[in-house]
Amino acid sequence: MQPYISIVCQNDGHHIALEYAKLVSELNLPILVNFPSEEKYEIASNADQFLGPRTAAMILILSRNVFKPSGKSSSQCRIDLDVIRRLKSASETHAKARIFAVIVDEISSAKIKDTWLSSFQCVTDNAIAREQILAKLSKLKGSEGIAAEISSFNNIKSIISEMEPMSNIVLVASERVSSEKVSYEIFCCTHRFRRVVQYYIHLHRGITISNTSRHLAENHRNISQHNEKIFLLGIEKGQTRLEERLSNVRQAFNCQEVFYLENIASKLVADSIGLQEVDRIEMVERKFVEPQLRRGIEEDIPPSDYSVITDWLAGSSPGILVLVGQGGIGKTWVMMNLRSRVTLRTLEFSKPITKGVIFISSTDVTRGFAQVPVPDEYMTLYDLYCASCAAQDEEKRPTDLLSRETFYDALELGSLVIFIDGLDEIITRYRARFSAQSFFSDLTDRLTGDSDGKVVVSCRNIFFDQDEARFSFPYVETFELLGFDACRRSQFFHDALQGMPGRVSKALQLSDQMAALPSGLYVPFVLDLIKDLMLEQADETAVKFEGFSSNILDSTDLNDRIVGQFCQRETLKVLDPIRKLLVDDQVRIFCEIARHIAASRGKVDREALILIVSKVTGRKDAEGFADQLTAHPFISQEEFNRRGIVDFRFDFMPEYFLIVDAFQAFNASRVINEEDVRILNKYCSMSSSFCLALTRKLSVSAHDFYFRILAMHEEGQEVIREKFSEDDQKILQPDSVTARFSFALVSLVAGFLDSSRSLDASNFTAALCEVFGNGSTVRRIALLDGFVRDEERIRLDFRGLRFEECLFHAVDIWSCQYDAKSSFSECRFMSCSGVFSKGSGVALATFEPNCILDIEFEQVFTEGRKKIQGTEDQSIDAIRSFVSDFYRQGGFRPISRENIERYYGASNSVVAFKQIYRLMKRHNVIIEENQGHYVEVRIAKSVHQMAEKLITQGTLGGALRDVASSLR
């Protein structure tokens, strides 16, 4: 069967993909596409077909909307994320020579620069490029498809080092004969003291055992006959008869010691982490209700069943699965359930090996970093693991720490599955030490190619730019966790209240009142509270939630109403009026508990709780109140009974009560203290739930808001000068207290404008001038963390302004607006990637010599200015690009004016199309002819010879030289 040519595109590139499909079909080559067509080209049913054994070549159309997140809009044709993953793997193999990346526009050209996509056969779409691609495709007639390549585990030496810790290990031979499917490595292992020599032979995947055995005997006879040799090999994709393959290797190589790498890694992991906590796992497994999920985070995408992620967990595709969901939606519950399925082996894995599990919670990481130093560089997955182990050691649950190499080796081999619960909370606390780009890059080599590594992450907010991650990190996929529908709500109560139909009925009634969202779904954490309430009832009498009185909570707000009603119920349960805690007293106590934890003042045990109660109520006899509070439905009974620690039952509650406290402080104009600075620095950033919720609660005028922010800025700076070190007072250091506090206030300004739907470049810049400026000068502000709101980068209008001592970190400054009056003094620019735009006016701005510019900034700025200078060489390139679009099959052909503009705009951005087109007409290089529904353009016959000479020899003459002179 003849191999086919696969063609993939996204909406913007659909018409170009159709043109390539027509050209390929003229060569009588079979075609497979991902888009509809009148010609009825065959559409692939799955991603495997686009890059498989029957694929002769692929044409990848790169248009600007390819680089938008897959979930942002519905598309007639879309490049699936699975296709991108396979492309990423192919970029590291010989298959890249048969993948043609056709660049349609300037944006796509800039996006792929210095990325793995640039490793393909990249061409800018025009007539000549199409001829070149067709010529290469015609040579593939009758050729074989892209065959599966021999592959190997690249870190084999670190595995052997763990097996032989007291030995010197040297690679003595590395052999590969692809035509015979022979590939292996030989390591000599010499014990440091006993001087015993051992040979380790690593057999690669995709080989033929008999051919490899013969090659080893012929080329390394002494080693082949050596008694002390051990063979290591990886499990092949889809392999199930593991023992049979081991037996074949033993027989072919006359060796008894043969091991799968995956089993070695599993043993190393098991020796370290020991037995899993089956008791907690069984607890969450007992009444688990499988929720629905949505791929991506857009509402127009239909929900998927829970099996989507369990199938991924059991399957062979590597990657990072990011579970996103609002507080109380059940993320931790899902994470514990997935963990239990792996640990208890209720999943049927594609690779039949024992998998270890490492569960990293945000609370463990926070406690752990109190025991081990926070890394100086950006955090990695291994850093989080080390902090989690330190927290377990603190609880006297000692764990032998896996070495960095073994940790990542076991992950890549699929012998270890890692769960990170609440990554957004970790990022919030250690923002200056976390970069999504760095975090993902650290895992790139471990989660691509033949890797079986899997990492599952839960968080409340997207912590990375999905636009950039789609191609930079295609192994990262996002699912949004949805609330329960009516059916799942009913199942939840029937499971939890078995044999109590009356209480189930009352629970359903209460959930309609308290847990329903506007979308018709139900919040699981409220259902859980209602379930506990039903179990607590001594009879089946109606449960009444009476109105509550509060000067803090807003009864029209869903969360406030739930908190108020449950606090009111706790008040009514106490019969002695002297021992009652009013709703507001309970709320203030919870706010103090949240502040105590967030400000890193240590654990809240019973003694600390008593002090908090005394502070809030003014009562000295606080012991009884403390006993009431430890049994409160908002407090984790498990944590208190197990560790004696007072902590919240639901992970979103600390932040909820911090928001309530911040709202009260803002309205009361409470003076900023050290705790407030620490809390704002941890929780308040662009798009954080803290920032969004707080600013949406505020109902003040813009004048009053800016006045309060200005006061907070002055009070905070005074606290920082008095309470923090000199290093923390440096605004140009992104991890300093001053920089983070400035960014927290900047985020509040953006959030306030966003809440009134007036957040744009002009309004935002004016607001910053109002708070941090003096006239046209803005001083000492810090913009950090990519400065993103709802995945869109926020821009500034620098026109007419001067910025002094300001920090710009990962800000898209290239898309902002500048003029000749824009100036920067003593400013620092870090990780400001992007595309230099002439239209932004950035070339007119003044960056004084005392500014600190990193290499990335310097490169973009220098290359951008060079690009817009309009030298003679650039003019010649523009003219050559223009006339080349007409040149096809050894002659000049007419083209419609619309296509000329598209071809030219995709390949040349120095000279504007309208300018060069006007000059070509003026100097009689082109002739227009109106065809009715379109304008046909052709190169004048008198210019054919000089145009062909320019294309083939680069020589400029005649009328074309006149055009170049006019461009200067």
MOGIKA-V388244 format. One record per residue. N is the residue number from 1. D_FIRST is the distance of its C-alpha to the first C-alpha in whole Angstrom. Layout:
BEGIN
N;D_FIRST  N;D_FIRST
END
This chain:
BEGIN
1;0  2;4  3;6  4;9  5;13  6;15  7;19  8;22  9;25  10;28  11;31  12;33  13;29  14;28  15;29  16;28  17;24  18;24  19;25  20;22  21;20  22;21  23;21  24;17  25;17  26;19  27;16  28;14  29;11  30;10  31;13  32;14  33;18  34;21  35;23  36;24  37;24  38;25  39;22  40;20  41;17  42;15  43;18  44;17  45;18  46;19  47;20  48;17  49;14  50;16  51;16  52;14  53;11  54;8  55;11  56;11  57;15  58;17  59;20  60;23  61;26  62;29  63;32  64;35  65;35  66;32  67;35  68;37  69;36  70;34  71;36  72;39  73;37  74;35  75;32  76;30  77;27  78;28  79;26  80;26  81;28  82;25  83;23  84;26  85;26  86;23  87;24  88;27  89;25  90;23  91;26  92;27  93;24  94;22  95;20  96;22  97;22  98;19  99;21  100;23  101;26  102;27  103;31  104;32  105;36  106;39  107;39  108;35  109;36  110;39  111;37  112;34  113;37  114;37  115;35  116;31  117;30  118;31  119;29  120;26  121;26  122;28  123;29  124;32  125;30  126;32  127;31  128;31  129;29  130;26  131;26  132;26  133;23  134;21  135;22  136;20  137;17  138;17  139;17  140;14  141;11  142;9  143;10  144;10  145;10  146;14  147;14  148;17  149;20  150;23  151;26  152;30  153;33  154;35  155;38  156;38  157;42  158;43  159;42  160;44  161;47  162;47  163;47  164;49  165;52  166;54  167;52  168;51  169;47  170;46  171;42  172;42  173;39  174;35  175;33  176;29  177;26  178;23  179;21  180;23  181;23  182;27  183;29  184;32  185;36  186;39  187;42  188;46  189;48  190;52  191;54  192;57  193;60  194;59  195;57  196;54  197;51  198;48  199;44  200;41  201;38  202;35  203;32  204;29  205;26  206;23  207;24  208;24  209;28  210;28  211;27  212;30  213;32  214;32  215;32  216;35  217;37  218;37  219;38  220;40  221;42  222;45  223;43  224;41  225;44  226;46  227;47  228;47  229;44  230;42  231;38  232;37  233;33  234;31  235;30  236;26  237;24  238;24  239;26  240;29  241;30  242;32  243;35  244;32  245;31  246;34  247;35  248;32  249;33  250;37  251;36  252;34  253;37  254;40  255;41  256;42  257;42  258;39  259;38  260;36  261;37  262;36  263;39  264;41  265;41  266;42  267;45  268;46  269;46  270;48  271;50  272;51  273;51  274;52  275;52  276;51  277;53  278;53  279;56  280;55  281;51  282;52  283;55  284;52  285;50  286;52  287;52  288;49  289;48  290;44  291;44  292;42  293;40  294;39  295;36  296;38  297;41  298;41  299;43  300;40  301;38  302;38  303;39  304;36  305;37  306;39  307;36  308;34  309;36  310;36  311;32  312;32  313;35  314;33  315;29  316;28  317;28  318;31  319;33  320;37  321;37  322;40  323;42  324;45  325;48  326;51  327;54  328;54  329;51  330;50  331;48  332;50  333;50  334;46  335;46  336;48  337;46  338;43  339;45  340;46  341;42  342;41  343;45  344;45  345;41  346;41  347;37  348;34  349;33  350;29  351;31  352;34  353;36  354;40  355;40  356;43  357;45  358;47  359;48  360;50  361;52  362;54  363;57  364;57  365;55  366;59  367;61  368;59  369;59  370;63  371;63  372;60  373;60  374;58  375;56  376;57  377;53  378;51  379;50  380;47  381;46  382;48  383;51  384;51  385;50  386;53  387;55  388;54  389;55  390;58  391;59  392;59  393;61  394;63  395;63  396;64  397;60  398;59  399;56  400;55  401;53  402;50  403;49  404;47  405;45  406;44  407;44  408;41  409;39  410;40  411;39  412;35  413;35  414;35  415;38  416;40  417;40  418;43  419;44  420;47  421;49  422;51  423;49  424;51  425;54  426;54  427;53  428;56  429;58  430;56  431;55  432;56  433;54  434;51  435;48  436;45  437;43  438;45  439;44  440;40  441;40  442;42  443;39  444;36  445;35  446;35  447;33  448;30  449;27  450;27  451;30  452;31  453;35  454;36  455;39  456;41  457;43  458;46  459;48  460;50  461;49  462;46  463;47  464;44  465;43  466;39  467;39  468;39  469;37  470;34  471;32  472;35  473;35  474;31  475;32  476;35  477;35  478;38  479;39  480;42  481;44  482;46  483;49  484;49  485;49  486;51  487;49  488;49  489;53  490;54  491;52  492;53  493;57  494;56  495;55  496;58  497;60  498;60  499;62  500;64  501;63  502;66  503;65  504;62  505;63  506;65  507;62  508;60  509;63  510;64  511;60  512;60  513;63  514;62  515;59  516;57  517;55  518;55  519;51  520;52  521;51  522;53  523;54  524;54  525;57  526;59  527;58  528;58  529;62  530;63  531;61  532;64  533;67  534;66  535;66  536;69  537;71  538;74  539;73  540;71  541;74  542;72  543;71  544;73  545;72  546;75  547;75  548;75  549;78  550;76  551;77  552;74  553;71  554;70  555;70  556;67  557;65  558;62  559;62  560;66  561;67  562;65  563;67  564;70  565;70  566;69  567;72  568;74  569;74  570;74  571;78  572;79  573;78  574;81  575;84  576;86  577;87  578;88  579;84  580;82  581;80  582;79  583;76  584;76  585;78  586;74  587;72  588;74  589;74  590;70  591;70  592;72  593;70  594;67  595;69  596;70  597;67  598;65  599;68  600;67  601;71  602;69  603;69  604;71  605;72  606;75  607;78  608;76  609;75  610;79  611;80  612;77  613;79  614;82  615;81  616;80  617;83  618;86  619;86  620;87  621;87  622;83  623;82  624;82  625;80  626;77  627;77  628;76  629;74  630;72  631;71  632;70  633;67  634;65  635;66  636;64  637;66  638;63  639;64  640;68  641;68  642;66  643;67  644;70  645;68  646;68  647;65  648;63  649;61  650;59  651;57  652;58  653;61  654;63  655;61  656;62  657;66  658;66  659;65  660;68  661;70  662;69  663;69  664;73  665;74  666;72  667;75  668;78  669;77  670;77  671;78  672;75  673;75  674;73  675;71  676;70  677;69  678;67  679;65  680;64  681;63  682;61  683;60  684;60  685;57  686;55  687;53  688;55  689;56  690;59  691;60  692;58  693;60  694;63  695;63  696;62  697;66  698;68  699;70  700;72  701;72  702;70  703;74  704;75  705;71  706;71  707;75  708;74  709;71  710;73  711;75  712;73  713;72  714;75  715;76  716;73  717;73  718;77  719;76  720;73  721;76  722;78  723;76  724;73  725;72  726;72  727;69  728;68  729;70  730;68  731;66  732;63  733;62  734;59  735;60  736;64  737;66  738;67  739;63  740;62  741;65  742;65  743;61  744;62  745;65  746;62  747;60  748;63  749;63  750;60  751;60  752;63  753;62  754;58  755;60  756;62  757;59  758;60  759;58  760;57  761;58  762;61  763;63  764;61  765;63  766;66  767;66  768;66  769;68  770;71  771;70  772;70  773;71  774;74  775;74  776;71  777;71  778;68  779;69  780;68  781;65  782;61  783;58  784;56  785;52  786;50  787;53  788;50  789;51  790;49  791;46  792;47  793;49  794;53  795;54  796;58  797;60  798;61  799;63  800;67  801;67  802;67  803;66  804;68  805;67  806;64  807;61  808;57  809;54  810;51  811;52  812;50  813;53  814;51  815;51  816;54  817;57  818;59  819;62  820;65  821;67  822;64  823;65  824;64  825;67  826;66  827;63  828;60  829;57  830;54  831;50  832;50  833;47  834;46  835;45  836;48  837;49  838;52  839;53  840;54  841;57  842;56  843;57  844;60  845;61  846;63  847;62  848;66  849;66  850;67  851;63  852;61  853;57  854;54  855;52  856;49  857;52  858;53  859;49  860;49  861;52  862;52  863;49  864;49  865;53  866;51  867;48  868;51  869;53  870;52  871;53  872;52  873;49  874;48  875;49  876;47  877;44  878;44  879;45  880;42  881;40  882;41  883;41  884;37  885;36  886;37  887;35  888;32  889;30  890;34  891;36  892;38  893;36  894;38  895;37  896;39  897;42  898;40  899;37  900;39  901;41  902;37  903;36  904;39  905;40  906;37  907;37  908;41  909;44  910;47  911;48  912;48  913;46  914;49  915;51  916;49  917;48  918;52  919;52  920;50  921;51  922;55  923;54  924;52  925;49  926;47  927;48  928;47  929;47  930;47  931;44  932;46  933;43  934;42  935;44  936;42  937;43  938;42  939;44  940;47  941;46  942;49  943;48  944;44  945;45  946;47  947;44  948;41  949;44  950;44  951;40  952;39  953;43  954;44  955;47  956;49  957;51  958;53  959;53  960;50  961;53  962;55  963;53  964;52  965;56  966;56  967;54  968;57
END
